[in-house]
Amino acid sequence: PDAPRVLIVEDDADVRRYLSFALGGQFRVATAADGLEGLAAALDTVPDAVVSDVMMPGIDGIEVTRRLRADDRTCGIPILLITARAEPEARLRGLEAGADDYILKPFSTRELLTRLWNLVRLRSYERDLSRRNADLGRTLDELRRAQSSLVSQARMASLGQLVAGVAHELNNPANFLCGATFAIEEKLAAGQPTDRVLAEVRKLAGVARVGGERVADIVESLRRFSGRGRPRGPTDLAEGVRITLALLEPRVRESGARVELDVPGPLSVVANAGEIHQVLMNLLTNALQAAPGGTIRVRGQRRNGEAWIEVEDDGPGIPADVLPRIFEPFFTTRETGQGTGLGLSISDSIARAHG
């Protein structure tokens, strides 16, 4: 690889030649005869390091340092100042201006090379670390986007699993509505309605109202389950359990399971309701799949100021060799095509994100 580039700013021609000779074996050297020329050269070439005398006509090494540090193009260049003044005050002025190191005249070539190499290597490590941090930042952003996408996909999958049951639940009250409305239209179209016809119409209207209310209840449960448009705020976990079980009612009937509910409310927390409902949906769905025809127990309580929800089933349990992996993304014990392996992983991340 190419040797690092060093700019020497020195007004004394003999010292400038000596520095060029001393550094030329290990660095690519450029020189400037005064502070203004050094600033122009540094801005033009942006070297890997600057070696500058302090005492120079015009602007001195302290001012050169200050101006290089003030410019975004040169603020990161390592600067080594050379001075004949040994008093602490002189050194402090240079360090306060932004110099990285000081070397006193007279100095040995070995000391000069060692100090300069240390500065160049340190700056190289800093640049490498900065690049790695930038790469990590981009990777983290990509992971966050991927996580958000996976959460959305898994949530849609959870909702998708409800479609068949909810569609069945909506079908019956929708049939009530349509059948009652059609019968009302027929009876009213027959001519002047009699008292008996009006009584039948009122009865049919009651059937239609019951069907409409059931449809509205199901739609409201879906809306509250999704938490659409609601940021984190007060959320009743007890209500969330009831909403989720209401939507799972067709699957509960299908599985033959019995649900024992012991979640006294309100059990209020600060949360995103839709995300918490997704967790409850995943846990309850897993329990239904693990214990068809069995018993599922859902308990809720406060412990030491914390809210707890527990879902337990009397299925066969989780094998010991599988237990450590249940929160791994994409890990599943189901047949291919029957599960994404994301439900518990996302539930775990949502719970942890909520503290």
Phi and psi in degrees as a GROMACS rama.xvg file:
@    title "Ramachandran Plot"
@    xaxis  label "Phi"
@    yaxis  label "Psi"
@TYPE xy
-64.0636  145.819  ASP-2
-69.124  151.372  ALA-3
-61.7592  151.155  PRO-4
-96.6764  130.039  ARG-5
-122.317  133.775  VAL-6
-104.157  123.031  LEU-7
-100.565  122.855  ILE-8
-112.754  105.895  VAL-9
-152.196  127.799  GLU-10
-83.4775  -22.2299  ASP-11
-82.6138  118.15  ASP-12
-61.7727  -41.2079  ALA-13
-64.0246  -44.8994  ASP-14
-65.0587  -38.1152  VAL-15
-62.5283  -42.2581  ARG-16
-65.9982  -39.667  ARG-17
-63.6649  -44.9201  TYR-18
-63.437  -40.4872  LEU-19
-61.2427  -42.2396  SER-20
-67.4992  -43.7593  PHE-21
-65.4614  -36.5089  ALA-22
-94.5247  -17.9897  LEU-23
-63.5268  -22.6927  GLY-24
-73.4922  -22.3134  GLY-25
-123.587  -10.5347  GLN-26
-132.406  157.731  PHE-27
-87.7004  118.126  ARG-28
-106.311  135.012  VAL-29
-125.05  152.994  ALA-30
-129.201  156.488  THR-31
-141.004  141.237  ALA-32
-88.9608  -8.4545  ALA-33
-159.382  178.849  ASP-34
-65.0656  -43.2576  GLY-35
-63.8378  -42.9876  LEU-36
-64.1348  -37.6626  GLU-37
-65.1402  -41.4691  GLY-38
-61.9973  -44.4683  LEU-39
-61.7306  -43.249  ALA-40
-65.7592  -40.3453  ALA-41
-64.7479  -41.0064  ALA-42
-69.1963  -30.7456  LEU-43
-76.8583  -41.3182  ASP-44
-108.823  -19.4428  THR-45
46.7946  73.9927  VAL-46
-70.4103  171.565  PRO-47
-79.7029  -17.8806  ASP-48
-162.275  155.933  ALA-49
-124.301  130.523  VAL-50
-113.182  118.023  VAL-51
-132.003  138.642  SER-52
-70.7745  152.259  ASP-53
-83.8655  -51.1319  VAL-54
-85.4464  106.587  MET-55
-143.461  153.276  MET-56
-69.5899  159.007  PRO-57
77.652  -115.909  GLY-58
-100.305  135.129  ILE-59
-87.9084  -178.185  ASP-60
-63.8031  -30.6489  GLY-61
-63.7829  -45.4097  ILE-62
-69.5277  -36.2946  GLU-63
-58.1559  -46.7652  VAL-64
-60.1025  -46.8262  THR-65
-60.9593  -42.2873  ARG-66
-71.716  -36.8559  ARG-67
-63.9552  -39.6747  LEU-68
-69.5388  -25.9395  ARG-69
-81.3553  -10.8347  ALA-70
-103.887  128.684  ASP-71
-58.2865  -29.892  ASP-72
-72.4506  -26.7233  ARG-73
-123.633  4.06531  THR-74
-65.0113  -21.3933  CYS-75
-97.8276  2.38188  GLY-76
-71.5134  129.266  ILE-77
-63.9857  137.229  PRO-78
-125.798  124.694  ILE-79
-112.319  118.421  LEU-80
-96.0518  141.352  LEU-81
-112.494  130.733  ILE-82
-146.902  153.2  THR-83
-95.9978  -5.09793  ALA-84
-94.3465  119.638  ARG-85
-92.7332  -10.7382  ALA-86
-66.8251  145.873  GLU-87
-57.6909  -35.3443  PRO-88
-59.9141  -38.878  GLU-89
-64.8115  -41.9974  ALA-90
-66.2581  -42.0455  ARG-91
-60.8303  -38.5156  LEU-92
-59.433  -43.0671  ARG-93
-68.0366  -43.1698  GLY-94
-65.8919  -38.3291  LEU-95
-65.4251  -30.7805  GLU-96
-73.8366  -17.7974  ALA-97
119.518  8.13763  GLY-98
-65.5573  146.859  ALA-99
-89.2553  -29.4935  ASP-100
-157.021  163.39  ASP-101
-128.185  145.688  TYR-102
-137.302  135.15  ILE-103
-94.3811  140.375  LEU-104
-80.4776  141.221  LYS-105
-79.3336  153.937  PRO-106
-134.084  159.052  PHE-107
-89.1803  152.415  SER-108
-59.9461  -38.7342  THR-109
-62.3385  -42.7808  ARG-110
-64.142  -41.6065  GLU-111
-60.9045  -48.2647  LEU-112
-63.0188  -41.4385  LEU-113
-63.3896  -47.3461  THR-114
-63.6106  -40.8756  ARG-115
-67.8816  -43.6246  LEU-116
-62.3403  -38.8704  TRP-117
-59.8075  -43.122  ASN-118
-65.497  -42.7394  LEU-119
-66.0191  -44.0773  VAL-120
-64.3238  -42.7146  ARG-121
-60.5376  -43.1025  LEU-122
-64.9017  -37.5515  ARG-123
-62.7496  -42.8192  SER-124
-62.9414  -39.7523  TYR-125
-63.6184  -42.7982  GLU-126
-64.0696  -42.3762  ARG-127
-63.4566  -42.0581  ASP-128
-64.0738  -39.7305  LEU-129
-62.8209  -42.8829  SER-130
-62.607  -43.9397  ARG-131
-63.8533  -39.8944  ARG-132
-62.8312  -40.4851  ASN-133
-63.8638  -42.9638  ALA-134
-62.229  -42.746  ASP-135
-64.1711  -38.2592  LEU-136
-61.9643  -43.4704  GLY-137
-65.406  -41.5464  ARG-138
-62.6811  -41.3542  THR-139
-62.6788  -41.6172  LEU-140
-61.6115  -42.1021  ASP-141
-64.1267  -40.8908  GLU-142
-64.8945  -39.3511  LEU-143
-64.1887  -41.338  ARG-144
-64.378  -41.2889  ARG-145
-64.7348  -41.5366  ALA-146
-62.1193  -43.5638  GLN-147
-60.8893  -40.4946  SER-148
-65.4394  -42.6985  SER-149
-65.1076  -40.9492  LEU-150
-59.8731  -44.5333  VAL-151
-63.7088  -42.1856  SER-152
-64.2511  -44.5577  GLN-153
-66.0908  -36.5109  ALA-154
-65.6499  -42.0401  ARG-155
-63.588  -36.3257  MET-156
-64.3694  -41.2601  ALA-157
-62.214  -44.4852  SER-158
-66.4739  -35.961  LEU-159
-62.1977  -34.859  GLY-160
-65.6114  -22.7027  GLN-161
-81.8249  -18.7866  LEU-162
-56.6004  -47.5849  VAL-163
-61.6153  -46.5291  ALA-164
-66.668  -44.5274  GLY-165
-65.6586  -39.0149  VAL-166
-60.2383  -39.8097  ALA-167
-65.5952  -41.8661  HIS-168
-64.3858  -36.4432  GLU-169
-75.08  -26.6977  LEU-170
-62.979  -44.4374  ASN-171
-63.5567  -54.0824  ASN-172
-64.7263  -29.9604  PRO-173
-65.3111  -38.4241  ALA-174
-64.897  -38.924  ASN-175
-57.3601  -48.846  PHE-176
-59.2728  -51.1917  LEU-177
-65.2614  -45.152  CYS-178
-63.5008  -45.0264  GLY-179
-65.6246  -41.6643  ALA-180
-62.6586  -42.2552  THR-181
-63.9808  -43.1808  PHE-182
-64.7731  -39.6996  ALA-183
-61.4814  -43.5209  ILE-184
-61.7507  -41.6658  GLU-185
-63.1914  -46.4997  GLU-186
-66.9536  -37.6274  LYS-187
-74.9286  -22.596  LEU-188
-81.0243  -10.8149  ALA-189
-75.3212  -7.78625  ALA-190
129.178  -157.504  GLY-191
-63.9958  118.802  GLN-192
-70.5415  137.316  PRO-193
-87.1443  173.7  THR-194
-60.9016  -37.8313  ASP-195
-64.6835  -42.3624  ARG-196
-63.6347  -42.6292  VAL-197
-63.1907  -36.7666  LEU-198
-63.685  -42.0729  ALA-199
-65.9184  -37.7989  GLU-200
-63.5696  -43.1773  VAL-201
-61.3654  -39.6315  ARG-202
-64.7454  -43.2518  LYS-203
-65.4802  -36.7803  LEU-204
-63.3378  -36.2451  ALA-205
-63.8616  -40.7926  GLY-206
-62.0095  -43.8291  VAL-207
-63.0932  -39.9082  ALA-208
-63.4329  -42.322  ARG-209
-61.1626  -42.5669  VAL-210
-63.4572  -43.2384  GLY-211
-63.6458  -40.1882  GLY-212
-64.2888  -38.0549  GLU-213
-65.7837  -42.0934  ARG-214
-60.6244  -45.6198  VAL-215
-61.7599  -39.2223  ALA-216
-62.2387  -43.8756  ASP-217
-66.0241  -44.0403  ILE-218
-63.014  -41.0604  VAL-219
-65.6823  -38.0074  GLU-220
-62.8228  -41.4425  SER-221
-63.7282  -42.0787  LEU-222
-63.2217  -45.4873  ARG-223
-69.881  -32.2675  ARG-224
-64.2839  -43.1683  PHE-225
-71.3662  -24.0504  SER-226
63.3641  27.1894  GLY-227
-58.6706  130.278  ARG-228
75.8845  7.51681  GLY-229
-109.731  118.845  ARG-230
-75.7289  -176.168  PRO-231
-60.9913  135.872  ARG-232
-171.22  -174.628  GLY-233
-57.0017  125.903  PRO-234
-135.153  130.227  THR-235
-91.7783  110.815  ASP-236
-64.3861  -35.0909  LEU-237
-61.766  -43.9808  ALA-238
-64.152  -39.0945  GLU-239
-60.1616  -40.8091  GLY-240
-63.1823  -44.6387  VAL-241
-63.849  -42.1846  ARG-242
-62.3143  -45.6991  ILE-243
-64.5927  -42.7339  THR-244
-65.3848  -35.3042  LEU-245
-62.7537  -40.8136  ALA-246
-72.3701  -27.3927  LEU-247
-87.9805  1.02524  LEU-248
-52.6788  -43.3721  GLU-249
-61.3016  -38.2385  PRO-250
-72.3039  -33.4718  ARG-251
-62.4197  -46.2372  VAL-252
-61.5802  -43.4999  ARG-253
-62.1853  -38.0264  GLU-254
-79.65  -17.594  SER-255
75.6851  12.7849  GLY-256
-78.819  156.724  ALA-257
-113.444  129.674  ARG-258
-105.572  123.228  VAL-259
-103.009  117.726  GLU-260
-111.199  123.454  LEU-261
-136.266  73.2591  ASP-262
-129.241  82.2295  VAL-263
-65.8731  134.642  PRO-264
-111.926  172.787  GLY-265
-76.579  151.123  PRO-266
-123.84  79.1649  LEU-267
-85.4196  137.004  SER-268
-138.635  166.601  VAL-269
-94.7455  116.267  VAL-270
-160.517  168.112  ALA-271
-88.1613  111.702  ASN-272
-58.1697  -42.993  ALA-273
-61.008  -41.0725  GLY-274
-68.6012  -41.1612  GLU-275
-65.2089  -39.6036  ILE-276
-63.1866  -34.217  HIS-277
-63.6958  -40.9458  GLN-278
-61.6083  -47.9994  VAL-279
-60.8082  -40.4954  LEU-280
-61.305  -44.2798  MET-281
-63.1985  -44.1427  ASN-282
-66.2709  -44.7058  LEU-283
-68.9141  -38.456  LEU-284
-63.446  -43.3572  THR-285
-59.8736  -41.6533  ASN-286
-63.8716  -41.0513  ALA-287
-63.6039  -38.3907  LEU-288
-71.9205  -29.8924  GLN-289
-82.4021  -24.6404  ALA-290
-134.193  61.1589  ALA-291
-62.885  129.984  PRO-292
78.0081  -0.440315  GLY-293
-97.9812  -158.723  GLY-294
-116.017  135.214  THR-295
-116.425  127.708  ILE-296
-111.863  127.028  ARG-297
-119.255  118.985  VAL-298
-123.044  145.813  ARG-299
-138.301  142.483  GLY-300
-165.772  170.335  GLN-301
-104.31  136.389  ARG-302
-131.59  114.728  ARG-303
52.1704  42.1201  ASN-304
83.4703  -1.07813  GLY-305
-105.548  149.768  GLU-306
-96.0967  132.024  ALA-307
-124.631  134.955  TRP-308
-123.35  128.158  ILE-309
-121.023  133.802  GLU-310
-119.192  120.865  VAL-311
-128.941  141.067  GLU-312
-130.23  162.351  ASP-313
-101.261  33.8495  ASP-314
-73.0678  -170.288  GLY-315
-71.9726  -11.5016  PRO-316
88.6684  176.337  GLY-317
-103.279  125.828  ILE-318
-57.3101  146.313  PRO-319
-59.0192  -35.0956  ALA-320
-75.8378  -16.8855  ASP-321
-92.8441  -30.4983  VAL-322
-50.7971  -43.6803  LEU-323
-65.4902  -13.5487  PRO-324
-107.419  2.55746  ARG-325
-66.6229  -20.6738  ILE-326
-98.9903  6.00694  PHE-327
-72.0065  133.688  GLU-328
-58.8894  136.106  PRO-329
73.2125  2.50022  PHE-330
-83.8586  127.671  PHE-331
-149.008  149.489  THR-332
-102.496  3.81862  THR-333
-83.1154  166.689  ARG-334
-65.8122  154.756  GLU-335
-55.7173  131.337  THR-336
89.5311  -6.78178  GLY-337
-101.228  -7.00031  GLN-338
-163.752  149.462  GLY-339
-89.9856  -17.4377  THR-340
74.0944  19.194  GLY-341
-110.713  -16.405  LEU-342
-56.9085  -54.3655  GLY-343
-71.9261  -35.6871  LEU-344
-60.6943  -46.7584  SER-345
-70.7534  -37.4442  ILE-346
-58.8339  -42.3236  SER-347
-62.7928  -44.8791  ASP-348
-67.7805  -36.9315  SER-349
-65.8855  -44.5056  ILE-350
-62.0588  -43.1245  ALA-351
-66.96  -37.9387  ARG-352
-64.339  -25.5026  ALA-353
-90.1246  3.02962  HIS-354
